[in-house]
Amino acid sequence: MKPFTNEILPQGYKMTELGALPEEWEVVVFEKCIKNEASKVGKVKQQEYKVYGKYPIIDQGQSLIAGYCDNEKYVYEGRLPVIIFGDHTRILKFINFPFVTGADGTKVLIPNTSVILPEFFYFALLNIKIPNRGYNRHYSLLREQKLPLPPLPEQKKIATVLSAMQEAKEKTQVVIDATKALKKSMMKHLFTYGPVPTEETENVPLKETEIGKVPEEWEVVKLGEVAEVKYGKANTKDKGNIPVVGSGGVYSRTRTPLVDYPTIVIGRKGTAGKSWLFLEPCYPSDTTFYLRWKKDIDLKFLYNYMVLNQLSGEHAKTTLPSLQKADLINYSLPLPPLPIQQKIASILSAIDAKIEAEENKKKSLEDLFKTLLHNLMTAKIRVHNLEIKV
């Protein structure tokens, strides 16, 4: 379909304050889409959240469920489903189960079902661009919005299509989470028994060491024995294609690599102990350490071990966690024969490849969802004539 203009409209469309829309669509103010009903809903402070409990806590954070509460008197007693709006974060959540709200900035929106279907209302709100005012409140901006309003049957079809896309994203995230959990479990197994099947672990002779049990033929060494720990340097202003690494991650690029590669960069300040593996040139900033190798070692083997057994730097008497050079020099690690290191690294790399593939799939689904959401809400794509099981 060609882009709409004020001069040329497709047949059956009209020009509105939201742009060209089908003639049978309306434009409604936000306030018409909600019920101003008094409903009992308790609020729980963040320090009172539980890891497990009877009732999920919904707040304005990124996660759908922020924690749990066992106190029934706090449970929302109004009609369901509702939409949760984060007054500070602008995050939206569709909730169709009993819940308790977080203490601050959690707005409960009750859809006016005589005007708009709850699922469609949720997706219509997702398509709205509300300016970011930082940690200030945003509900007043939301109340000023106007929404496209198709007839109820088309609302249902639009919501069904978008729900299917959202479900696909959620299923992909489940696979990502499960694969990451598998990797963590596999890392514990591999760094204790080596690359042997689970059913054969009882046949692996182990010895007690300062880092726990490891196979008898493995050494336990200090990091300083296999690598020279070097300080990163202040960042150059010359920007280009080489990643600059700070304690918070890769944040800019420079034309001049500082260190030979491959290497491992470790956060020294801020996110102390966090590691990054670089198989290409990089520029570690002055908030990091990097490693220069004294002997052959599989970097992916060492990197994965350091991720699993991360130094925190919390013992340092500073405002922020901070690692000392001695912390890394004296960091103990297992050192199996190089072929064993390589086999362990290969197993973990295969799991990483699966995680990366699923994360790329999720990113593609997210991009497709955003495009489809916009096109359906602006009627660039119509589903009113499609046979959809709803």
C-alpha positions as CSV (number, residue, x, y, z in Angstrom):
1,M,0.0,0.0,0.0
2,K,1.4,3.5,-0.9
3,P,2.1,6.0,1.9
4,F,-1.0,8.1,2.7
5,T,-1.0,11.8,2.0
6,N,-3.5,14.6,2.7
7,E,-4.1,14.9,-1.1
8,I,-4.5,11.2,-2.0
9,L,-6.3,8.8,0.3
10,P,-7.0,5.1,-0.5
11,Q,-10.7,4.3,-1.1
12,G,-12.5,3.8,2.2
13,Y,-10.1,5.9,4.2
14,K,-10.5,9.3,5.9
15,M,-8.0,11.8,7.3
16,T,-8.0,12.1,11.1
17,E,-5.8,13.8,13.7
18,L,-3.9,10.5,13.8
19,G,-3.5,10.4,10.0
20,A,-5.3,8.4,7.4
21,L,-7.6,5.7,8.9
22,P,-10.4,3.5,7.6
23,E,-13.8,5.3,7.5
24,E,-15.3,2.9,10.0
25,W,-12.5,3.5,12.6
26,E,-12.9,6.2,15.2
27,V,-10.4,8.2,17.2
28,V,-11.0,8.2,20.9
29,V,-9.3,10.0,23.9
30,F,-7.5,7.9,26.4
31,E,-9.9,8.7,29.2
32,K,-12.8,7.2,27.3
33,C,-10.9,3.8,27.2
34,I,-10.7,3.4,31.0
35,K,-13.1,2.9,33.8
36,N,-12.6,5.2,36.8
37,E,-13.6,2.5,39.3
38,A,-12.5,2.4,42.9
39,S,-10.9,-0.9,43.5
40,K,-9.0,-2.2,46.5
41,V,-5.3,-2.8,45.8
42,G,-2.6,-3.1,48.3
43,K,1.0,-2.0,47.7
44,V,4.1,-3.7,48.8
45,K,7.5,-2.0,49.4
46,Q,10.4,-3.4,47.4
47,Q,12.3,-4.5,50.5
48,E,9.3,-6.7,51.4
49,Y,9.3,-8.6,48.0
50,K,9.8,-12.4,48.4
51,V,11.4,-14.8,46.0
52,Y,8.6,-17.2,46.4
53,G,5.0,-16.7,47.5
54,K,1.3,-17.1,46.8
55,Y,0.6,-13.8,45.0
56,P,2.8,-12.3,42.3
57,I,3.9,-8.6,42.7
58,I,3.6,-6.4,39.6
59,D,5.5,-3.2,39.6
60,Q,6.9,-0.8,37.1
61,G,10.1,-2.7,36.4
62,Q,11.1,-4.6,33.3
63,S,10.3,-8.1,34.6
64,L,6.6,-9.2,34.4
65,I,6.7,-10.4,37.9
66,A,9.0,-8.6,40.4
67,G,8.5,-10.8,43.4
68,Y,5.9,-12.5,45.6
69,C,3.7,-11.7,48.6
70,D,1.7,-14.1,50.9
71,N,-0.6,-11.5,52.4
72,E,-4.1,-11.9,50.9
73,K,-5.3,-8.4,52.0
74,Y,-3.0,-6.7,49.5
75,V,-4.4,-8.6,46.5
76,Y,-6.1,-6.5,43.8
77,E,-9.9,-7.1,44.0
78,G,-11.1,-5.3,40.9
79,R,-12.1,-6.7,37.4
80,L,-9.5,-8.4,35.2
81,P,-7.7,-8.1,32.9
82,V,-6.0,-4.8,33.6
83,I,-3.1,-2.9,32.1
84,I,-0.3,-1.8,34.4
85,F,1.5,1.4,33.5
86,G,4.8,2.4,35.1
87,D,4.4,6.1,35.9
88,H,8.2,6.6,36.1
89,T,9.4,3.9,33.6
90,R,6.5,4.0,31.0
91,I,6.5,0.2,31.0
92,L,3.2,-1.5,30.1
93,K,2.0,-4.9,31.2
94,F,-1.1,-6.9,30.4
95,I,-2.3,-8.7,33.6
96,N,-5.1,-11.2,33.7
97,F,-4.4,-13.0,37.0
98,P,-4.7,-12.0,40.7
99,F,-1.7,-9.8,41.8
100,V,-0.3,-7.3,44.3
101,T,1.2,-4.0,43.1
102,G,4.6,-2.6,43.9
103,A,4.6,0.5,46.1
104,D,5.6,3.3,43.8
105,G,4.6,4.4,40.4
106,T,2.4,1.4,39.5
107,K,-0.8,2.6,37.8
108,V,-3.7,0.1,37.4
109,L,-5.7,0.8,34.2
110,I,-9.2,-0.8,34.0
111,P,-10.3,-1.0,30.3
112,N,-13.7,0.2,29.4
113,T,-14.9,-2.9,27.6
114,S,-17.9,-1.3,26.2
115,V,-15.6,0.8,24.1
116,I,-12.3,-1.1,23.7
117,L,-11.1,-4.7,24.2
118,P,-8.5,-5.1,26.9
119,E,-6.0,-6.9,24.6
120,F,-6.4,-4.3,21.9
121,F,-6.1,-1.4,24.4
122,Y,-2.8,-2.9,25.6
123,F,-1.3,-3.1,22.1
124,A,-2.6,0.4,21.2
125,L,-0.8,1.8,24.2
126,L,2.3,-0.1,23.3
127,N,2.3,1.8,19.9
128,I,2.2,5.2,21.6
129,K,5.5,7.1,21.9
130,I,5.5,8.9,25.3
131,P,8.5,11.3,25.8
132,N,11.0,10.2,28.4
133,R,11.0,12.6,31.4
134,G,13.5,10.6,33.4
135,Y,12.2,9.5,36.8
136,N,9.4,12.1,36.7
137,R,5.9,10.8,36.3
138,H,4.4,10.2,32.9
139,Y,0.8,9.4,33.5
140,S,-0.3,13.0,32.7
141,L,1.3,12.5,29.2
142,L,-0.6,9.3,28.8
143,R,-3.9,10.9,29.6
144,E,-3.4,13.4,26.8
145,Q,-3.2,10.6,24.1
146,K,-5.7,9.7,21.5
147,L,-6.1,6.2,20.2
148,P,-7.3,4.6,16.9
149,L,-10.5,2.6,17.5
150,P,-11.6,-0.1,15.0
151,P,-14.9,-1.9,15.3
152,L,-14.8,-4.6,18.0
153,P,-14.4,-7.6,15.6
154,E,-11.4,-6.0,14.0
155,Q,-9.9,-5.1,17.4
156,K,-10.2,-8.8,18.3
157,K,-8.4,-9.9,15.1
158,I,-5.6,-7.3,15.5
159,A,-5.1,-8.4,19.1
160,T,-5.0,-12.1,18.1
161,V,-2.3,-11.5,15.5
162,L,-0.2,-9.4,17.8
163,S,-0.7,-11.9,20.7
164,A,0.6,-14.7,18.5
165,M,3.7,-12.7,17.7
166,Q,4.2,-11.8,21.4
167,E,3.8,-15.5,22.4
168,A,6.5,-16.4,19.9
169,K,8.9,-13.9,21.5
170,E,8.1,-15.2,25.0
171,K,8.7,-18.8,23.9
172,T,12.0,-17.8,22.4
173,Q,13.0,-16.2,25.7
174,V,12.0,-19.4,27.6
175,V,14.5,-21.3,25.3
176,I,17.2,-18.6,26.0
177,D,16.7,-18.8,29.7
178,A,16.7,-22.6,29.7
179,T,19.8,-22.8,27.6
180,K,21.6,-20.3,29.9
181,A,20.6,-22.4,32.9
182,L,21.9,-25.5,31.1
183,K,25.2,-23.8,30.4
184,K,25.7,-22.8,34.0
185,S,24.9,-26.4,35.1
186,M,27.3,-27.7,32.5
187,M,30.0,-25.4,33.6
188,K,29.8,-26.6,37.1
189,H,30.0,-30.2,35.9
190,L,32.9,-29.6,33.4
191,F,35.0,-27.7,35.9
192,T,34.6,-30.4,38.5
193,Y,34.7,-33.7,36.5
194,G,36.0,-32.7,33.1
195,P,34.4,-33.5,29.7
196,V,32.8,-36.8,30.8
197,P,29.2,-37.9,30.6
198,T,27.2,-37.5,33.8
199,E,26.8,-41.3,34.2
200,E,30.6,-41.7,34.3
201,T,31.4,-39.0,37.0
202,E,31.7,-41.7,39.7
203,N,34.6,-43.1,37.8
204,V,36.6,-39.9,37.8
205,P,39.2,-39.8,40.6
206,L,38.9,-36.4,42.4
207,K,41.1,-34.5,44.8
208,E,40.3,-31.7,47.2
209,T,41.9,-28.3,46.4
210,E,41.5,-24.7,47.4
211,I,38.9,-24.3,44.7
212,G,37.0,-27.5,45.5
213,K,37.2,-30.9,43.9
214,V,38.9,-31.4,40.6
215,P,40.2,-34.4,38.7
216,E,43.5,-35.8,40.1
217,E,45.5,-35.1,37.0
218,W,44.5,-31.4,36.9
219,E,46.7,-28.7,38.4
220,V,45.5,-25.7,40.4
221,V,47.5,-22.6,39.7
222,K,47.4,-18.9,40.2
223,L,46.4,-16.7,37.3
224,G,49.7,-14.9,37.6
225,E,51.5,-18.1,36.7
226,V,49.8,-18.3,33.3
227,A,49.2,-14.6,32.5
228,E,50.7,-11.2,33.1
229,V,48.1,-8.9,34.6
230,K,48.3,-5.5,33.0
231,Y,46.5,-2.2,33.7
232,G,44.4,-0.6,31.0
233,K,45.1,3.0,30.0
234,A,43.1,6.2,29.7
235,N,40.9,6.3,26.6
236,T,42.1,8.0,23.4
237,K,39.9,10.6,21.8
238,D,40.6,9.1,18.3
239,K,37.4,7.2,17.4
240,G,37.3,4.3,14.9
241,N,36.7,0.6,14.6
242,I,38.5,-0.9,17.7
243,P,36.2,-1.4,20.7
244,V,37.1,0.5,23.9
245,V,36.4,-1.6,27.0
246,G,35.5,0.0,30.4
247,S,34.3,-1.5,33.6
248,G,30.7,-1.1,32.3
249,G,31.3,-2.8,29.0
250,V,32.2,-1.9,25.4
251,Y,31.2,1.8,25.2
252,S,33.0,3.4,22.2
253,R,35.7,2.8,19.6
254,T,39.2,3.9,18.8
255,R,41.5,3.5,15.8
256,T,44.5,2.5,17.9
257,P,44.5,-0.9,19.6
258,L,46.4,-1.0,22.9
259,V,47.0,-4.7,23.4
260,D,47.8,-7.8,21.5
261,Y,44.9,-10.2,21.1
262,P,43.3,-12.5,22.0
263,T,43.0,-11.4,25.6
264,I,40.6,-11.3,28.5
265,V,39.6,-7.9,29.9
266,I,38.5,-7.7,33.6
267,G,36.6,-4.8,35.2
268,R,38.7,-3.1,37.9
269,K,36.3,-0.4,39.1
270,G,32.5,-0.2,39.1
271,T,31.5,-3.6,37.8
272,A,34.6,-5.1,39.3
273,G,35.4,-8.7,38.3
274,K,33.3,-8.7,35.1
275,S,35.2,-10.3,32.2
276,W,35.1,-9.9,28.5
277,L,36.8,-12.2,26.0
278,F,38.4,-10.5,22.9
279,L,39.6,-12.6,20.0
280,E,40.2,-9.3,18.0
281,P,42.0,-6.1,18.9
282,C,40.6,-4.0,21.7
283,Y,41.5,-1.0,23.9
284,P,41.1,-1.7,27.7
285,S,40.4,1.6,29.5
286,D,41.9,2.7,32.8
287,T,39.0,1.1,34.7
288,T,40.1,-2.4,33.6
289,F,42.9,-5.0,33.7
290,Y,43.9,-7.1,30.7
291,L,45.9,-10.3,30.4
292,R,49.1,-11.1,28.5
293,W,49.9,-14.8,28.2
294,K,52.9,-16.5,29.7
295,K,52.1,-20.0,28.5
296,D,49.6,-21.8,26.3
297,I,46.1,-21.8,27.6
298,D,42.7,-22.0,26.0
299,L,41.2,-18.5,26.5
300,K,37.6,-19.7,26.2
301,F,38.3,-22.3,28.9
302,L,39.7,-19.6,31.3
303,Y,37.1,-17.0,30.4
304,N,34.2,-19.4,31.2
305,Y,35.8,-20.3,34.5
306,M,36.2,-16.7,35.4
307,V,32.6,-16.0,34.5
308,L,31.4,-18.8,36.7
309,N,33.7,-17.8,39.6
310,Q,33.7,-14.0,39.3
311,L,35.7,-11.9,41.7
312,S,33.6,-9.2,43.2
313,G,36.0,-6.7,44.8
314,E,33.5,-6.1,47.5
315,H,36.2,-6.5,50.2
316,A,37.8,-3.3,49.1
317,K,37.1,-0.3,51.4
318,T,35.7,1.9,48.6
319,T,32.4,3.4,47.6
320,L,32.3,1.1,44.6
321,P,33.6,-2.5,44.4
322,S,37.2,-2.4,43.2
323,L,39.7,-5.1,42.3
324,Q,43.4,-4.9,43.1
325,K,46.0,-6.3,40.8
326,A,47.0,-8.8,43.5
327,D,43.4,-10.1,43.5
328,L,43.9,-11.3,39.9
329,I,47.5,-12.4,40.3
330,N,46.5,-14.7,43.2
331,Y,43.2,-15.8,41.6
332,S,43.2,-19.7,41.7
333,L,42.0,-21.7,38.7
334,P,42.0,-25.3,37.5
335,L,44.5,-26.1,34.8
336,P,43.9,-29.4,33.0
337,P,46.0,-30.5,30.0
338,L,45.5,-28.3,27.0
339,P,43.5,-30.9,25.0
340,I,41.0,-31.1,27.9
341,Q,40.8,-27.3,28.1
342,Q,40.0,-27.2,24.4
343,K,37.4,-29.9,24.7
344,I,35.6,-28.1,27.6
345,A,35.8,-24.8,25.7
346,S,34.3,-26.5,22.6
347,I,31.3,-27.9,24.5
348,L,30.6,-24.5,26.1
349,S,31.0,-22.7,22.7
350,A,28.4,-25.0,21.2
351,I,25.9,-23.9,23.9
352,D,26.9,-20.2,23.4
353,A,26.2,-20.6,19.7
354,K,22.7,-21.9,20.5
355,I,22.1,-19.0,22.9
356,E,23.3,-16.5,20.2
357,A,21.0,-18.1,17.6
358,E,18.0,-17.8,19.9
359,E,18.8,-14.3,20.9
360,N,19.1,-13.3,17.2
361,K,15.8,-15.0,16.6
362,K,14.2,-13.1,19.4
363,K,15.7,-9.8,18.1
364,S,14.1,-10.5,14.7
365,L,10.8,-11.3,16.2
366,E,10.9,-8.1,18.3
367,D,11.7,-6.0,15.1
368,L,8.9,-7.8,13.2
369,F,6.5,-7.2,16.2
370,K,7.2,-3.5,16.3
371,T,6.7,-3.1,12.5
372,L,3.5,-5.1,12.6
373,L,2.2,-3.3,15.6
374,H,2.7,0.1,13.9
375,N,1.2,-1.1,10.6
376,L,-1.9,-2.6,12.2
377,M,-2.5,0.4,14.5
378,T,-2.2,2.8,11.6
379,A,-4.2,0.5,9.2
380,K,-1.3,0.3,6.8
381,I,-2.1,-3.5,7.1
382,R,-5.7,-4.6,7.6
383,V,-6.9,-8.0,9.0
384,H,-10.6,-7.3,9.0
385,N,-11.3,-9.7,6.1
386,L,-8.9,-12.4,7.3
387,E,-10.3,-15.7,8.7
388,I,-8.7,-15.8,12.1
389,K,-9.6,-18.3,14.8
390,V,-10.3,-16.1,17.8
